[in-house]
């Protein structure tokens, strides 16, 4: 069972791990740098809060709902080097401090939103999710990328 993203102690643990990264760390896998990774990790929260409405195409949504939903929302960690959806790819320069603060603010916003209200918001890729599915998916995604940089 994964930690619950709705609990303050989970948010604080993530904030601690995020703050351990200074920006010059080399990824253990993948192509992103720390600023790009922080920006990438903000995207699910931006979608939840309606700040980003980029949806995968119909074919990709069907594939994700039928074939990837379970692996994205179960309690098993993501494997290294999984492909990134086109709308989630981040390139270019992303200020580490700015992206860090945005990510922390999003974590706190989702904790405050709580499981009942979050489960009322459909995923742009997977549709309606239970509070546990949301928690697992958001936890796994951020944990995966923090581990990518040794945090």
C-alpha positions as a Markdown table, in Angstrom:
| # | Residue | x | y | z |
|---|---|---|---|---|
| 1 | Unk | 0.0 | 0.0 | 0.0 |
| 2 | Unk | 1.3 | 3.4 | -1.0 |
| 3 | Unk | 1.3 | 6.5 | 1.2 |
| 4 | Unk | -1.9 | 8.5 | 1.1 |
| 5 | Unk | -1.4 | 11.9 | -0.7 |
| 6 | Unk | -4.3 | 13.4 | 1.3 |
| 7 | Unk | -2.3 | 13.2 | 4.6 |
| 8 | Unk | -0.2 | 16.1 | 5.7 |
| 9 | Unk | 2.7 | 13.8 | 6.6 |
| 10 | Unk | 2.9 | 12.5 | 3.0 |
| 11 | Unk | 2.9 | 16.1 | 1.7 |
| 12 | Unk | 5.6 | 17.1 | 4.1 |
| 13 | Unk | 7.7 | 14.1 | 3.1 |
| 14 | Unk | 7.4 | 15.0 | -0.6 |
| 15 | Unk | 8.3 | 18.6 | 0.2 |
| 16 | Unk | 11.4 | 17.4 | 2.1 |
| 17 | Unk | 12.5 | 15.3 | -0.9 |
| 18 | Unk | 11.8 | 18.1 | -3.4 |
| 19 | Unk | 13.8 | 20.6 | -1.3 |
| 20 | Unk | 16.8 | 18.2 | -1.3 |
| 21 | Unk | 17.3 | 18.8 | -5.0 |
| 22 | Unk | 19.4 | 21.9 | -5.8 |
| 23 | Unk | 19.1 | 21.7 | -9.6 |
| 24 | Unk | 22.4 | 20.3 | -10.8 |
| 25 | Unk | 21.7 | 16.7 | -10.1 |
| 26 | Unk | 22.2 | 14.2 | -12.9 |
| 27 | Unk | 19.3 | 11.9 | -13.5 |
| 28 | Unk | 19.8 | 8.2 | -12.8 |
| 29 | Unk | 17.6 | 7.6 | -16.0 |
| 30 | Unk | 15.8 | 9.6 | -18.5 |
| 31 | Unk | 16.6 | 12.9 | -20.3 |
| 32 | Unk | 15.0 | 15.6 | -18.1 |
| 33 | Unk | 17.0 | 17.9 | -15.9 |
| 34 | Unk | 15.6 | 18.9 | -12.4 |
| 35 | Unk | 13.8 | 22.1 | -13.7 |
| 36 | Unk | 12.1 | 20.1 | -16.5 |
| 37 | Unk | 11.2 | 17.3 | -14.1 |
| 38 | Unk | 9.6 | 19.7 | -11.6 |
| 39 | Unk | 7.6 | 21.3 | -14.5 |
| 40 | Unk | 6.6 | 17.9 | -15.8 |
| 41 | Unk | 5.4 | 16.9 | -12.3 |
| 42 | Unk | 3.2 | 20.0 | -12.0 |
| 43 | Unk | 1.2 | 18.9 | -15.1 |
| 44 | Unk | -1.2 | 16.4 | -13.4 |
| 45 | Unk | -2.0 | 19.0 | -10.7 |
| 46 | Unk | -2.6 | 21.7 | -13.4 |
| 47 | Unk | -5.0 | 19.3 | -15.2 |
| 48 | Unk | -6.8 | 18.5 | -11.9 |
| 49 | Unk | -7.2 | 22.2 | -11.1 |
| 50 | Unk | -8.3 | 23.1 | -14.7 |
| 51 | Unk | -5.2 | 25.2 | -15.5 |
| 52 | Unk | -4.2 | 22.8 | -18.3 |
| 53 | Unk | -6.8 | 21.1 | -20.4 |
| 54 | Unk | -4.5 | 19.3 | -22.9 |
| 55 | Unk | -6.1 | 15.9 | -23.5 |
| 56 | Unk | -4.6 | 13.0 | -25.3 |
| 57 | Unk | -6.3 | 12.1 | -28.6 |
| 58 | Unk | -9.3 | 9.8 | -28.6 |
| 59 | Unk | -7.2 | 6.7 | -29.6 |
| 60 | Unk | -4.6 | 7.4 | -26.8 |
| 61 | Unk | -7.4 | 7.9 | -24.2 |
| 62 | Unk | -9.0 | 4.6 | -25.1 |
| 63 | Unk | -5.6 | 2.8 | -25.0 |
| 64 | Unk | -4.9 | 4.4 | -21.6 |
| 65 | Unk | -8.3 | 3.5 | -20.1 |
| 66 | Unk | -8.3 | 0.0 | -21.4 |
| 67 | Unk | -4.6 | -1.0 | -21.2 |
| 68 | Unk | -2.7 | 1.3 | -18.9 |
| 69 | Unk | -5.2 | 2.4 | -16.2 |
| 70 | Unk | -4.5 | -0.5 | -13.8 |
| 71 | Unk | -0.7 | 0.0 | -14.0 |
| 72 | Unk | -1.1 | 3.8 | -13.6 |
| 73 | Unk | -3.4 | 3.5 | -10.5 |
| 74 | Unk | -2.3 | 0.4 | -8.7 |
| 75 | Unk | 0.2 | 0.3 | -5.8 |
| 76 | Unk | 3.2 | -0.9 | -7.8 |
| 77 | Unk | 5.9 | 1.7 | -8.5 |
| 78 | Unk | 6.5 | 2.8 | -12.1 |
| 79 | Unk | 9.5 | 1.2 | -13.9 |
| 80 | Unk | 12.4 | 3.3 | -15.1 |
| 81 | Unk | 12.4 | 4.7 | -18.6 |
| 82 | Unk | 8.6 | 4.5 | -19.2 |
| 83 | Unk | 7.5 | 6.5 | -22.3 |
| 84 | Unk | 6.2 | 10.0 | -21.6 |
| 85 | Unk | 2.9 | 11.2 | -23.2 |
| 86 | Unk | 3.5 | 14.0 | -25.7 |
| 87 | Unk | 1.6 | 16.5 | -23.7 |
| 88 | Unk | 3.8 | 15.8 | -20.7 |
| 89 | Unk | 7.2 | 16.2 | -22.4 |
| 90 | Unk | 9.1 | 19.2 | -21.1 |
| 91 | Unk | 12.2 | 20.6 | -22.9 |
| 92 | Unk | 14.0 | 23.9 | -22.7 |
| 93 | Unk | 14.8 | 26.0 | -19.6 |
| 94 | Unk | 12.6 | 25.7 | -16.5 |
| 95 | Unk | 13.7 | 27.7 | -13.5 |
| 96 | Unk | 14.3 | 25.2 | -10.7 |
| 97 | Unk | 13.2 | 27.5 | -7.8 |
| 98 | Unk | 10.1 | 28.7 | -9.6 |
| 99 | Unk | 9.0 | 25.1 | -10.6 |
| 100 | Unk | 9.8 | 23.8 | -7.1 |
| 101 | Unk | 7.5 | 26.4 | -5.5 |
| 102 | Unk | 4.7 | 25.7 | -8.0 |
| 103 | Unk | 5.0 | 21.9 | -7.3 |
| 104 | Unk | 4.9 | 22.4 | -3.6 |
| 105 | Unk | 1.9 | 24.7 | -3.9 |
| 106 | Unk | 0.1 | 22.0 | -6.0 |
| 107 | Unk | 0.8 | 19.3 | -3.5 |
| 108 | Unk | -0.6 | 21.4 | -0.7 |
| 109 | Unk | -3.7 | 22.3 | -2.8 |
| 110 | Unk | -4.4 | 18.6 | -3.5 |
| 111 | Unk | -4.0 | 17.7 | 0.1 |
| 112 | Unk | -6.5 | 20.5 | 1.0 |
| 113 | Unk | -8.9 | 19.4 | -1.8 |
| 114 | Unk | -9.2 | 16.0 | -0.2 |
| 115 | Unk | -10.3 | 12.6 | -1.5 |
| 116 | Unk | -14.0 | 13.2 | -1.9 |
| 117 | Unk | -13.6 | 16.4 | -3.9 |
| 118 | Unk | -10.7 | 15.1 | -6.0 |
| 119 | Unk | -12.7 | 12.0 | -6.9 |
| 120 | Unk | -15.3 | 14.2 | -8.4 |
| 121 | Unk | -12.8 | 15.5 | -11.0 |
| 122 | Unk | -12.2 | 13.2 | -13.9 |
| 123 | Unk | -8.7 | 12.5 | -15.2 |
| 124 | Unk | -8.3 | 13.9 | -18.7 |
| 125 | Unk | -6.7 | 10.6 | -19.7 |
| 126 | Unk | -8.4 | 8.0 | -17.6 |
| 127 | Unk | -11.8 | 9.4 | -16.7 |
| 128 | Unk | -13.4 | 9.0 | -13.3 |
| 129 | Unk | -11.0 | 7.7 | -10.6 |
| 130 | Unk | -11.6 | 6.7 | -7.0 |
| 131 | Unk | -9.8 | 8.6 | -4.2 |
| 132 | Unk | -7.4 | 5.6 | -3.9 |
| 133 | Unk | -6.7 | 5.5 | -7.6 |
| 134 | Unk | -6.0 | 9.3 | -7.7 |
| 135 | Unk | -3.7 | 8.9 | -4.6 |
| 136 | Unk | -1.8 | 6.0 | -6.0 |
| 137 | Unk | -1.3 | 7.6 | -9.4 |
| 138 | Unk | -0.2 | 11.0 | -8.1 |
| 139 | Unk | 2.1 | 9.4 | -5.4 |
| 140 | Unk | 3.7 | 7.0 | -7.9 |
| 141 | Unk | 4.3 | 9.7 | -10.5 |
| 142 | Unk | 6.1 | 12.1 | -8.2 |
| 143 | Unk | 7.9 | 9.4 | -6.3 |
| 144 | Unk | 9.2 | 8.0 | -9.6 |
| 145 | Unk | 10.6 | 11.3 | -10.7 |
| 146 | Unk | 12.1 | 12.1 | -7.3 |
| 147 | Unk | 13.8 | 8.7 | -7.3 |
| 148 | Unk | 15.0 | 9.5 | -10.8 |
| 149 | Unk | 17.2 | 12.2 | -9.2 |
| 150 | Unk | 18.1 | 10.3 | -6.1 |
| 151 | Unk | 15.7 | 12.1 | -3.7 |
